[in-house]
Amino acid sequence: MRRVTKPLIIGILLVASAGIGVRAYYGSRDSGAPKVATALVTRGALADVVAATGTLQAVTTVQVGTQVSGTIAWLGADFNSIVHKGQVIARLDPSIFQSQLEQARANQVKAAADLDNAQVKVADAQQQYQRAKDLAAKQLVAQSDLDAAKVTLDLAEATARSIKAQGTQAQAAVNQAQLSLDHTIISAPIDGIVIGRSVDAGQTVAASLSSPTVFSIAADLTEMQVSASIDESDIGRIRPSQRVTFQVDAYPNERFTGTVSQVRLQPTVVQNVTTYSVIVDVPNKSLKLKPGMTANVNIEIAAREEAVRVPNAALRFRPTAAMFTALGQTAPAEAGKVRPTGSAKVREVRLQADRDEVGRVPKATTIDALFGPLTEVQTDGRVWTYENNQLKAVPVRLGISDGQTTELIQGDLQPDAAVVTNIATGTEATKTATAAPAANGPFGGLGAPGGGNRGGGGNRGGR
């Protein structure tokens, strides 16, 4: 085996160092060129949505309580029990109410007996008065005796009326006691499924201030609702009948759909943040959705199936004077300045039939009409293309946006056209060019010039 001599090792190191120096020299020359990052104009589906968080709930949920206080003696339903209207689902201990009913009935019997006694006294007083009246006509008794008989009759009749009223009160007490006894039996008010049970057998419930909840029954879980909280900045774009998609954590790979059914006018203010409740009707034939699930909601405001889409990064790009200088162009006067997009032009989508003869909008006659028609806002913007080493401004007219891309309504751009999203010049370009060799080691793996700014990553928005 031949030994490697020291001069040979030194020669190899010198050749390698020379190669690295030459490559670094030409790399530094290349890194001074501006790096132009572009993205493509695409065609495809585009939707403007409002995102929110909501909670699933049954369309109809009835809180079943008890109107009387007592001890739960028996429960006839549990969680997930299917119940029918009129079915007995719980009973309270009826002993106290039975004794109250018996006492009320005894008072009723006593009142009836007192009334009979009073009526006998009335009959006797009538006879005494009639006899005194006949004798007074023959002047056989004094007038004072006749007056006394009349007073006795009046008192007897008043006493009888009072006792009769007591009898009516006793009957009412019997009815109340019977009703309280009947309320110890708790029945299902609707057909549905038990989704909540708040008591156990042997527990005492008190109905002194409010009716305590014993069961919660959902009428039909095949039809659900999402109650979503919408920020006040977005509520103006929500209308009934809009399409809604949402996801729940239980099924992260499945998307559910619904329809806006109600935009509630009552605001909710929490820490100076105002939100409004929007109710979304959701079919649930498969019964996958459960009450209380958290839904991540997207309300579709507008949608396009075949829209020409411009990346938002291209709309935000503003070339500076330094960029034009690096590209060998003369910078326009407005270079580096934020060009205003111009006043928004609103396209009114209300039908002419919705206006009266003089063009005025009539007053709302329904709840849905209170929200008015939706309008589409179209704005003016500008993007830049890079052809033949020249930057060129292209005025565009823009429509809806999904946050990543924006609809192109007018403009001299076609799908697959490249628009500029960024230009790295000078020191920025040098840093971009020299970062790749450091990451890949000193020998090779430098990559293509400008590779850090080209390609799919975050600059290809919309693809």
Buried (B, 14 or more C-beta within 10 A) or exposed (E): EEEEEEEEEEEEEEEEEEEEEEBBEEBEEEBEBBBBBBBBBBBBEBBBBBBBEBBBBBBEBBBBBBEBBBBBBEBBBEEEBEBEEEBEBBBBBBEBBBEBBEEBBEBBEEBBEBBEEBBEBBEEBBEBBEEBEEBBEEEEBEEEBBEBBBEBBEEBBEBBEEBBEBBEEBBEBBEEBBEBBEBBBBBBBBBBBBBBBBBEEEEEBEBEEEEBBBBBBBBBBEBBBBBBBBEEEBBEBBBBEBBBBBBBEEEEEEEBEBBBBBBEEEEEEEEEEEBBBBBBBBEBEEEEBBBEBBBBBBBBBBBBEEBBBBBBBBBEBBBBBBBBBBBEBEBEEEBEEEEEEEEEEEEEEEEEEEEEEEEEEEEEEEEEEEBEEBEBEBBBBBBBBBEEEEBEEBEBBBBBBBEEBBBBBEBEBEEEBBBBBBBBBBEBBBEBBBEBBEEEEEEEEBEEBBEBBBEEEEBBBBB
